[in-house]
């Protein structure tokens, strides 16, 4: 039985989150990180730099080159970013089915939003999740050694102007919007995070999460290796032991 460890990290610099993903990828544990980034543009490994239309620093952002699929996208406040670091089952030829993984991630978002009364869809021509013709979730992943990094970002209440400085995902004729913009009403980040966790658990055959009055409960085995700042993200104490604050735990019978 495999444990899925889930944590809300709050707002984390892109480089810090990338380093944490890499460390967790090497650990072999199944982990789902939920967070926001400060204003950041990321360009996928096959992205077109011409789709970045301004100098990022001129709009208070940074540009990072990412080893994920896809083109350029924006991360920032009001956007729920989900980074699953999990082991995929093997497919034909002993390789994981990365396309099926992307499609399942998209469906997790569709199901999560349905839990909140929002009817979103996927598009066979374009990756991501769509609401009334606008993209409300962007997906870009990397699968290496049968394990995943990067993930999906849901525009809960993002600043639409930040997408205007790029050609989002390299698609010039399709708009990008936030849930709040499209629904015309507030929607809480925590509600979206909770719905995403529940849908992810269902989609990947994890048994469920134990909820406490303060949120969700998780435990972390062993110690966190890496920089002091990475340990601080995990809430490690002075001995390097990771604390349980702000975490989820669920189990699966998948292996």
URQUISUL-V312627 format. One record per residue. N is the residue number from 1. NEAR is the number of other C-alpha atoms within 10 Angstrom. Layout:
n=N near=NEAR
n=N near=NEAR
This chain:
n=1 near=9
n=2 near=13
n=3 near=19
n=4 near=24
n=5 near=22
n=6 near=26
n=7 near=23
n=8 near=22
n=9 near=17
n=10 near=13
n=11 near=18
n=12 near=15
n=13 near=14
n=14 near=22
n=15 near=12
n=16 near=14
n=17 near=21
n=18 near=16
n=19 near=14
n=20 near=21
n=21 near=21
n=22 near=14
n=23 near=15
n=24 near=19
n=25 near=21
n=26 near=11
n=27 near=13
n=28 near=12
n=29 near=17
n=30 near=20
n=31 near=23
n=32 near=24
n=33 near=21
n=34 near=21
n=35 near=23
n=36 near=23
n=37 near=22
n=38 near=18
n=39 near=20
n=40 near=20
n=41 near=24
n=42 near=21
n=43 near=23
n=44 near=20
n=45 near=14
n=46 near=14
n=47 near=20
n=48 near=15
n=49 near=15
n=50 near=11
n=51 near=19
n=52 near=23
n=53 near=11
n=54 near=12
n=55 near=12
n=56 near=17
n=57 near=11
n=58 near=8
n=59 near=12
n=60 near=11
n=61 near=17
n=62 near=16
n=63 near=18
n=64 near=14
n=65 near=14
n=66 near=23
n=67 near=16
n=68 near=20
n=69 near=18
n=70 near=22
n=71 near=22
n=72 near=29
n=73 near=25
n=74 near=27
n=75 near=24
n=76 near=25
n=77 near=17
n=78 near=21
n=79 near=24
n=80 near=28
n=81 near=25
n=82 near=25
n=83 near=22
n=84 near=25
n=85 near=27
n=86 near=19
n=87 near=19
n=88 near=19
n=89 near=14
n=90 near=12
n=91 near=11
n=92 near=7
n=93 near=6
n=94 near=9
n=95 near=14
n=96 near=20
n=97 near=15
n=98 near=19
n=99 near=10
n=100 near=11
n=101 near=16
n=102 near=19
n=103 near=16
n=104 near=15
n=105 near=25
n=106 near=24
n=107 near=20
n=108 near=24
n=109 near=27
n=110 near=23
n=111 near=23
n=112 near=24
n=113 near=21
n=114 near=15
n=115 near=17
n=116 near=12
n=117 near=9
n=118 near=14
n=119 near=14
n=120 near=21
n=121 near=21
n=122 near=18
n=123 near=12
n=124 near=8
n=125 near=6
n=126 near=12
n=127 near=18
n=128 near=26
n=129 near=26
n=130 near=24
n=131 near=20
n=132 near=13
n=133 near=15
n=134 near=16
n=135 near=25
n=136 near=28
n=137 near=27
n=138 near=23
n=139 near=23
n=140 near=22
n=141 near=23
n=142 near=18
n=143 near=20
n=144 near=14
n=145 near=12
n=146 near=16
n=147 near=20
n=148 near=24
n=149 near=23
n=150 near=24
n=151 near=22
n=152 near=22
n=153 near=26
n=154 near=28
n=155 near=26
n=156 near=23
n=157 near=22
n=158 near=22
n=159 near=17
n=160 near=14
n=161 near=10
n=162 near=20
n=163 near=19
n=164 near=15
n=165 near=17
n=166 near=22
n=167 near=23
n=168 near=24
n=169 near=24
n=170 near=18
n=171 near=14
n=172 near=10
n=173 near=8
n=174 near=15
n=175 near=17
n=176 near=21
n=177 near=25
n=178 near=22
n=179 near=24
n=180 near=17
n=181 near=16
n=182 near=15
n=183 near=12
n=184 near=9
n=185 near=8
n=186 near=11
n=187 near=14
n=188 near=11
n=189 near=17
n=190 near=12
n=191 near=13
n=192 near=19
n=193 near=19
n=194 near=15
n=195 near=20
n=196 near=24
n=197 near=22
n=198 near=18
n=199 near=22
n=200 near=22
n=201 near=19
n=202 near=14
n=203 near=14
n=204 near=15
n=205 near=13
n=206 near=20
n=207 near=16
n=208 near=17
n=209 near=18
n=210 near=12
n=211 near=12
n=212 near=9
n=213 near=6
n=214 near=8
n=215 near=13
n=216 near=20
n=217 near=20
n=218 near=21
n=219 near=18
n=220 near=17
n=221 near=12
n=222 near=9
n=223 near=13
n=224 near=21
n=225 near=14
n=226 near=12
n=227 near=11
n=228 near=13
n=229 near=12
n=230 near=17
n=231 near=20
n=232 near=14
n=233 near=18
n=234 near=23
n=235 near=18
n=236 near=19
n=237 near=11
n=238 near=10
n=239 near=7
n=240 near=17
n=241 near=17
n=242 near=20
n=243 near=17
n=244 near=18
n=245 near=17
n=246 near=18
n=247 near=20
n=248 near=26
n=249 near=22
n=250 near=19
n=251 near=17
n=252 near=15
n=253 near=11
n=254 near=11
n=255 near=6
